[in-house]
Amino acid sequence: MDLADQLRNLFPDHEPDEPGNSRSEEGNDHGLWLQEAPIRCVYEKRKGKPVTVLEGYTGADSDFRELTRMLKRELHVGGSYKDDRIVIQGDYRDRIMDFLKDLGFKVKRVGG
């Protein structure tokens, strides 16, 4: 008698979920951890060039790195993840905010 049979004997009314129908605890397709406080989207100039900085993400570092990859791929621009911040080359605040809202994040525009 394996574990599944033992559980069926203990809980006969319980119907287990389908193995392919598992949903993440966050509720989105990308598996990113959602948060209470909004991500801040800040416009800065560094050495005379515009950059967009995202900060305030409280999830895991691996999720933030994956979000960086997704943003760079979506916008077709360069960028990096460093010191719990995402730095995207160029002023893409509106497009970034729309993209993050589509993923289910709360976003706050800071400055300008």
OpenMM code with the backbone's topology and positions (N, CA, C; nanometers):
from openmm import Vec3, app, unit

residues = "MET ASP LEU ALA ASP GLN LEU ARG ASN LEU PHE PRO ASP HIS GLU PRO ASP GLU PRO GLY ASN SER ARG SER GLU GLU GLY ASN ASP HIS GLY LEU TRP LEU GLN GLU ALA PRO ILE ARG CYS VAL TYR GLU LYS ARG LYS GLY LYS PRO VAL THR VAL LEU GLU GLY TYR THR GLY ALA ASP SER ASP PHE ARG GLU LEU THR ARG MET LEU LYS ARG GLU LEU HIS VAL GLY GLY SER TYR LYS ASP ASP ARG ILE VAL ILE GLN GLY ASP TYR ARG ASP ARG ILE MET ASP PHE LEU LYS ASP LEU GLY PHE LYS VAL LYS ARG VAL GLY GLY".split()
positions = [
    Vec3(0.0854, -0.1171, 0.0000),
    Vec3(0.0000, 0.0000, 0.0000),
    Vec3(0.0905, 0.1240, 0.0000),
    Vec3(0.0747, 0.2063, -0.1025),
    Vec3(0.1590, 0.3252, -0.1103),
    Vec3(0.0917, 0.4433, -0.0406),
    Vec3(0.1583, 0.5557, -0.0414),
    Vec3(0.1114, 0.6734, 0.0302),
    Vec3(-0.0227, 0.7238, -0.0232),
    Vec3(-0.0405, 0.7210, -0.1552),
    Vec3(-0.1664, 0.7681, -0.2130),
    Vec3(-0.2843, 0.6829, -0.1658),
    Vec3(-0.2652, 0.5519, -0.1572),
    Vec3(-0.3725, 0.4636, -0.1076),
    Vec3(-0.4026, 0.4913, 0.0393),
    Vec3(-0.2994, 0.5139, 0.1197),
    Vec3(-0.3200, 0.5444, 0.2609),
    Vec3(-0.3980, 0.6746, 0.2787),
    Vec3(-0.3634, 0.7749, 0.1981),
    Vec3(-0.4349, 0.9024, 0.2068),
    Vec3(-0.5800, 0.8877, 0.1630),
    Vec3(-0.6038, 0.8060, 0.0593),
    Vec3(-0.7431, 0.7824, 0.0170),
    Vec3(-0.8238, 0.7147, 0.1268),
    Vec3(-0.7607, 0.6233, 0.2020),
    Vec3(-0.8309, 0.5565, 0.3118),
    Vec3(-0.8610, 0.6541, 0.4258),
    Vec3(-0.7689, 0.7461, 0.4531),
    Vec3(-0.7898, 0.8422, 0.5607),
    Vec3(-0.8912, 0.9501, 0.5238),
    Vec3(-0.8875, 0.9948, 0.3974),
    Vec3(-0.9742, 1.1037, 0.3515),
    Vec3(-1.0503, 1.0581, 0.2270),
    Vec3(-1.1569, 0.9806, 0.2441),
    Vec3(-1.2263, 0.9260, 0.1279),
    Vec3(-1.3009, 1.0324, 0.0455),
    Vec3(-1.3403, 1.1446, 0.1053),
    Vec3(-1.4155, 1.2471, 0.0331),
    Vec3(-1.3261, 1.3436, -0.0445),
    Vec3(-1.1978, 1.3400, -0.0193),
    Vec3(-1.1052, 1.4340, -0.0831),
    Vec3(-1.0772, 1.3928, -0.2274),
    Vec3(-1.0856, 1.4916, -0.3169),
    Vec3(-1.0511, 1.4677, -0.4564),
    Vec3(-0.9206, 1.5403, -0.4856),
    Vec3(-0.8143, 1.4670, -0.5154),
    Vec3(-0.6852, 1.5327, -0.5403),
    Vec3(-0.6868, 1.6103, -0.6704),
    Vec3(-0.6026, 1.7153, -0.6753),
    Vec3(-0.5892, 1.7951, -0.7972),
    Vec3(-0.5204, 1.7131, -0.9048),
    Vec3(-0.5476, 1.7494, -1.0287),
    Vec3(-0.4799, 1.6854, -1.1406),
    Vec3(-0.3334, 1.7270, -1.1387),
    Vec3(-0.2412, 1.6388, -1.1743),
    Vec3(-0.0995, 1.6762, -1.1709),
    Vec3(-0.0644, 1.7882, -1.2677),
    Vec3(-0.1272, 1.7962, -1.3822),
    Vec3(-0.0983, 1.9018, -1.4784),
    Vec3(-0.1716, 2.0302, -1.4493),
    Vec3(-0.2622, 2.0289, -1.3535),
    Vec3(-0.3457, 2.1451, -1.3238),
    Vec3(-0.2960, 2.2189, -1.2006),
    Vec3(-0.1675, 2.2076, -1.1717),
    Vec3(-0.1170, 2.2775, -1.0541),
    Vec3(-0.0964, 2.4242, -1.0875),
    Vec3(-0.1351, 2.5097, -0.9969),
    Vec3(-0.1157, 2.6529, -1.0168),
    Vec3(-0.0221, 2.7024, -0.9091),
    Vec3(0.0531, 2.8024, -0.9431),
    Vec3(0.1499, 2.8546, -0.8477),
    Vec3(0.0774, 2.9322, -0.7389),
    Vec3(0.1426, 2.9456, -0.6258),
    Vec3(0.0801, 3.0155, -0.5142),
    Vec3(0.0666, 3.1641, -0.5398),
    Vec3(0.1403, 3.2167, -0.6376),
    Vec3(0.1323, 3.3589, -0.6665),
    Vec3(0.0122, 3.3923, -0.7528),
    Vec3(-0.0292, 3.2980, -0.8356),
    Vec3(-0.1466, 3.3223, -0.9175),
    Vec3(-0.1162, 3.3758, -1.0557),
    Vec3(0.0107, 3.3784, -1.0995),
    Vec3(0.0391, 3.4204, -1.2350),
    Vec3(0.1169, 3.3120, -1.3073),
    Vec3(0.1311, 3.3251, -1.4379),
    Vec3(0.1929, 3.2216, -1.5190),
    Vec3(0.3440, 3.2190, -1.5063),
    Vec3(0.4039, 3.3261, -1.4635),
    Vec3(0.5485, 3.3349, -1.4633),
    Vec3(0.6101, 3.2878, -1.3329),
    Vec3(0.5317, 3.2631, -1.2296),
    Vec3(0.5838, 3.2133, -1.1040),
    Vec3(0.6611, 3.3162, -1.0249),
    Vec3(0.6399, 3.4438, -1.0513),
    Vec3(0.7102, 3.5472, -0.9775),
    Vec3(0.6352, 3.5787, -0.8490),
    Vec3(0.7097, 3.6075, -0.7456),
    Vec3(0.6504, 3.6354, -0.6165),
    Vec3(0.5930, 3.7753, -0.6146),
    Vec3(0.4648, 3.7863, -0.5854),
    Vec3(0.4009, 3.9178, -0.5802),
    Vec3(0.4173, 3.9764, -0.4414),
    Vec3(0.4027, 4.1068, -0.4306),
    Vec3(0.4338, 4.1746, -0.3054),
    Vec3(0.3285, 4.2768, -0.2695),
    Vec3(0.3389, 4.3262, -0.1494),
    Vec3(0.2440, 4.4252, -0.0978),
    Vec3(0.2789, 4.5662, -0.1441),
    Vec3(0.4043, 4.6071, -0.1269),
    Vec3(0.4468, 4.7424, -0.1635),
    Vec3(0.4777, 4.7475, -0.3129),
    Vec3(0.4502, 4.8608, -0.3771),
    Vec3(0.4759, 4.8698, -0.5218),
    Vec3(0.6250, 4.8776, -0.5545),
    Vec3(0.6580, 4.8340, -0.6750),
    Vec3(0.7929, 4.8505, -0.7266),
    Vec3(0.8068, 4.9949, -0.7729),
    Vec3(0.9157, 5.0606, -0.7343),
    Vec3(0.9367, 5.2002, -0.7733),
    Vec3(1.0084, 5.2046, -0.9069),
    Vec3(0.9558, 5.2822, -0.9997),
    Vec3(1.0140, 5.2996, -1.1320),
    Vec3(1.0695, 5.4417, -1.1384),
    Vec3(1.2029, 5.4553, -1.1385),
    Vec3(1.2696, 5.5843, -1.1263),
    Vec3(1.3489, 5.6136, -1.2531),
    Vec3(1.3395, 5.7363, -1.3017),
    Vec3(1.4180, 5.7816, -1.4164),
    Vec3(1.5402, 5.8563, -1.3649),
    Vec3(1.6578, 5.8214, -1.4143),
    Vec3(1.7812, 5.8885, -1.3746),
    Vec3(1.8668, 5.9131, -1.4977),
    Vec3(1.9630, 6.0002, -1.4825),
    Vec3(2.0643, 6.0197, -1.5857),
    Vec3(2.1981, 5.9840, -1.5240),
    Vec3(2.2699, 5.8964, -1.5913),
    Vec3(2.4015, 5.8560, -1.5458),
    Vec3(2.5014, 5.8842, -1.6567),
    Vec3(2.5959, 5.9691, -1.6268),
    Vec3(2.6958, 6.0123, -1.7261),
    Vec3(2.6284, 6.0675, -1.8512),
    Vec3(2.5197, 6.1395, -1.8317),
    Vec3(2.4487, 6.2035, -1.9410),
    Vec3(2.3548, 6.1138, -2.0184),
    Vec3(2.3448, 5.9871, -1.9810),
    Vec3(2.2585, 5.8947, -2.0537),
    Vec3(2.1402, 5.8539, -1.9662),
    Vec3(2.0210, 5.8448, -2.0263),
    Vec3(1.9023, 5.8099, -1.9461),
    Vec3(1.8990, 5.6614, -1.9111),
    Vec3(1.8584, 5.6318, -1.7877),
    Vec3(1.8374, 5.4947, -1.7433),
    Vec3(1.7091, 5.4900, -1.6608),
    Vec3(1.6469, 5.3746, -1.6593),
    Vec3(1.5293, 5.3514, -1.5766),
    Vec3(1.5691, 5.2514, -1.4689),
    Vec3(1.5434, 5.2850, -1.3436),
    Vec3(1.5828, 5.2012, -1.2308),
    Vec3(1.4565, 5.1501, -1.1623),
    Vec3(1.4514, 5.0187, -1.1399),
    Vec3(1.3413, 4.9559, -1.0667),
    Vec3(1.3945, 4.9071, -0.9330),
    Vec3(1.3282, 4.9453, -0.8264),
    Vec3(1.3716, 4.9039, -0.6934),
    Vec3(1.2501, 4.8829, -0.6053),
    Vec3(1.2726, 4.8131, -0.4949),
    Vec3(1.1651, 4.7896, -0.4004),
    Vec3(1.1030, 4.6517, -0.4106),
    Vec3(1.1628, 4.5607, -0.4853),
    Vec3(1.1121, 4.4241, -0.4959),
    Vec3(1.1553, 4.3470, -0.3727),
    Vec3(1.0630, 4.2801, -0.3073),
    Vec3(1.0944, 4.2122, -0.1822),
    Vec3(1.0966, 4.0607, -0.1959),
    Vec3(1.0948, 4.0101, -0.3169),
    Vec3(1.0952, 3.8660, -0.3390),
    Vec3(1.2355, 3.8081, -0.3414),
    Vec3(1.2464, 3.6895, -0.3956),
    Vec3(1.3741, 3.6203, -0.4036),
    Vec3(1.4618, 3.6818, -0.5124),
    Vec3(1.5929, 3.6718, -0.4932),
    Vec3(1.6865, 3.7264, -0.5917),
    Vec3(1.6720, 3.6579, -0.7269),
    Vec3(1.6478, 3.5278, -0.7256),
    Vec3(1.6358, 3.4557, -0.8524),
    Vec3(1.5145, 3.5048, -0.9315),
    Vec3(1.4050, 3.5380, -0.8621),
    Vec3(1.2876, 3.5919, -0.9309),
    Vec3(1.3166, 3.7292, -0.9897),
    Vec3(1.3916, 3.8101, -0.9160),
    Vec3(1.4255, 3.9451, -0.9636),
    Vec3(1.5179, 3.9372, -1.0846),
    Vec3(1.6090, 3.8410, -1.0848),
    Vec3(1.6970, 3.8208, -1.2003),
    Vec3(1.6158, 3.7765, -1.3223),
    Vec3(1.5196, 3.6890, -1.3005),
    Vec3(1.4342, 3.6436, -1.4112),
    Vec3(1.3502, 3.7595, -1.4643),
    Vec3(1.3016, 3.8447, -1.3747),
    Vec3(1.2267, 3.9627, -1.4173),
    Vec3(1.3151, 4.0552, -1.5008),
    Vec3(1.4433, 4.0673, -1.4638),
    Vec3(1.5374, 4.1477, -1.5413),
    Vec3(1.5511, 4.0920, -1.6820),
    Vec3(1.5669, 3.9619, -1.6930),
    Vec3(1.5787, 3.8988, -1.8251),
    Vec3(1.4533, 3.9216, -1.9085),
    Vec3(1.3375, 3.9084, -1.8457),
    Vec3(1.2119, 3.9261, -1.9184),
    Vec3(1.1980, 4.0697, -1.9692),
    Vec3(1.2327, 4.1673, -1.8850),
    Vec3(1.2237, 4.3076, -1.9253),
    Vec3(1.3194, 4.3387, -2.0397),
    Vec3(1.4431, 4.2923, -2.0308),
    Vec3(1.5398, 4.3186, -2.1360),
    Vec3(1.4956, 4.2550, -2.2675),
    Vec3(1.4392, 4.1365, -2.2586),
    Vec3(1.3922, 4.0676, -2.3784),
    Vec3(1.2703, 4.1386, -2.4379),
    Vec3(1.1811, 4.1875, -2.3536),
    Vec3(1.0602, 4.2561, -2.3998),
    Vec3(1.0932, 4.3899, -2.4656),
    Vec3(1.1865, 4.4640, -2.4066),
    Vec3(1.2185, 4.5978, -2.4550),
    Vec3(1.3305, 4.5998, -2.5585),
    Vec3(1.4021, 4.4894, -2.5748),
    Vec3(1.5144, 4.4809, -2.6685),
    Vec3(1.6216, 4.5845, -2.6354),
    Vec3(1.6543, 4.5947, -2.5068),
    Vec3(1.7566, 4.6887, -2.4617),
    Vec3(1.8501, 4.6176, -2.3641),
    Vec3(1.9572, 4.6863, -2.3289),
    Vec3(2.0501, 4.6340, -2.2304),
    Vec3(2.0080, 4.6735, -2.0908),
    Vec3(2.0652, 4.6083, -1.9943),
    Vec3(2.0347, 4.6398, -1.8566),
    Vec3(2.1078, 4.5436, -1.7652),
    Vec3(2.0907, 4.5617, -1.6353),
    Vec3(2.1579, 4.4743, -1.5406),
    Vec3(2.0794, 4.4673, -1.4108),
    Vec3(2.1148, 4.3662, -1.3319),
    Vec3(2.0608, 4.3499, -1.1979),
    Vec3(2.1778, 4.3607, -1.1019),
    Vec3(2.1695, 4.4562, -1.0099),
    Vec3(2.2801, 4.4774, -0.9177),
    Vec3(2.2285, 4.5455, -0.7922),
    Vec3(2.2708, 4.4999, -0.6768),
    Vec3(2.2343, 4.5603, -0.5481),
    Vec3(2.0833, 4.5738, -0.5319),
    Vec3(2.0087, 4.4697, -0.5627),
    Vec3(1.8617, 4.4671, -0.5512),
    Vec3(1.7945, 4.5756, -0.6336),
    Vec3(1.8512, 4.6099, -0.7468),
    Vec3(1.7932, 4.7080, -0.8389),
    Vec3(1.8068, 4.6555, -0.9805),
    Vec3(1.7104, 4.6872, -1.0628),
    Vec3(1.7200, 4.6596, -1.2053),
    Vec3(1.7476, 4.7928, -1.2736),
    Vec3(1.8527, 4.7968, -1.3554),
    Vec3(1.8869, 4.9171, -1.4301),
    Vec3(1.8685, 4.8849, -1.5777),
    Vec3(1.7749, 4.9556, -1.6430),
    Vec3(1.7472, 4.9379, -1.7852),
    Vec3(1.7979, 5.0607, -1.8590),
    Vec3(1.8699, 5.0389, -1.9682),
    Vec3(1.9241, 5.1500, -2.0451),
    Vec3(1.8131, 5.2187, -2.1229),
    Vec3(1.7978, 5.3487, -2.1032),
    Vec3(1.6965, 5.4265, -2.1744),
    Vec3(1.5785, 5.4610, -2.0852),
    Vec3(1.4954, 5.5510, -2.1350),
    Vec3(1.3764, 5.5947, -2.0620),
    Vec3(1.2562, 5.5154, -2.1127),
    Vec3(1.2275, 5.4044, -2.0464),
    Vec3(1.1175, 5.3169, -2.0852),
    Vec3(1.0167, 5.3018, -1.9722),
    Vec3(0.9969, 5.4064, -1.8939),
    Vec3(0.9100, 5.3961, -1.7768),
    Vec3(0.7696, 5.3498, -1.8115),
    Vec3(0.7088, 5.4084, -1.9149),
    Vec3(0.5706, 5.3732, -1.9483),
    Vec3(0.5586, 5.2287, -1.9925),
    Vec3(0.6488, 5.1843, -2.0786),
    Vec3(0.6433, 5.0466, -2.1272),
    Vec3(0.6726, 4.9470, -2.0161),
    Vec3(0.7666, 4.9807, -1.9278),
    Vec3(0.7997, 4.8925, -1.8159),
    Vec3(0.6820, 4.8823, -1.7208),
    Vec3(0.6200, 4.9963, -1.6915),
    Vec3(0.5060, 4.9951, -1.5999),
    Vec3(0.3904, 4.9141, -1.6571),
    Vec3(0.3627, 4.9272, -1.7858),
    Vec3(0.2569, 4.8477, -1.8479),
    Vec3(0.2893, 4.6987, -1.8427),
    Vec3(0.4141, 4.6648, -1.8712),
    Vec3(0.4568, 4.5252, -1.8696),
    Vec3(0.4419, 4.4651, -1.7297),
    Vec3(0.4863, 4.5395, -1.6270),
    Vec3(0.4770, 4.4891, -1.4902),
    Vec3(0.3324, 4.4790, -1.4430),
    Vec3(0.2488, 4.5727, -1.4848),
    Vec3(0.1072, 4.5650, -1.4478),
    Vec3(0.0412, 4.4437, -1.5112),
    Vec3(0.0804, 4.4103, -1.6341),
    Vec3(0.0273, 4.2906, -1.6991),
    Vec3(0.0676, 4.1637, -1.6246),
    Vec3(0.1860, 4.1668, -1.5609),
    Vec3(0.2306, 4.0529, -1.4816),
    Vec3(0.1642, 4.0482, -1.3443),
    Vec3(0.0960, 4.1562, -1.3041),
    Vec3(0.0261, 4.1582, -1.1767),
    Vec3(0.0963, 4.2351, -1.0671),
    Vec3(0.2005, 4.3071, -1.0996),
    Vec3(0.2732, 4.3851, -0.9993),
    Vec3(0.2062, 4.5201, -0.9785),
    Vec3(0.2271, 4.5755, -0.8614),
    Vec3(0.1902, 4.7138, -0.8337),
    Vec3(0.3147, 4.7971, -0.8628),
    Vec3(0.2960, 4.9044, -0.9396),
    Vec3(0.4100, 4.9857, -0.9807),
    Vec3(0.3816, 5.1309, -0.9464),
    Vec3(0.4842, 5.1995, -0.8982),
    Vec3(0.4713, 5.3407, -0.8652),
    Vec3(0.5760, 5.4187, -0.9421),
    Vec3(0.5320, 5.5217, -1.0134),
    Vec3(0.6218, 5.6059, -1.0912),
    Vec3(0.6767, 5.7147, -0.9999),
    Vec3(0.8073, 5.7294, -0.9982),
    Vec3(0.8725, 5.8274, -0.9111),
    Vec3(0.9500, 5.9242, -0.9983),
    Vec3(0.9263, 6.0529, -0.9786),
    Vec3(0.9992, 6.1560, -1.0515),
    Vec3(0.9527, 6.1728, -1.1949),
    Vec3(0.9147, 6.2931, -1.2291),
    Vec3(0.8779, 6.3285, -1.3669),
    Vec3(0.7655, 6.2544, -1.4185),
] * unit.nanometer
topology = app.Topology()
chain = topology.addChain("A")
for resn in residues:
    res = topology.addResidue(resn, chain)
    for name in ("N", "CA", "C"):
        topology.addAtom(name, app.Element.getBySymbol(name[0]), res)
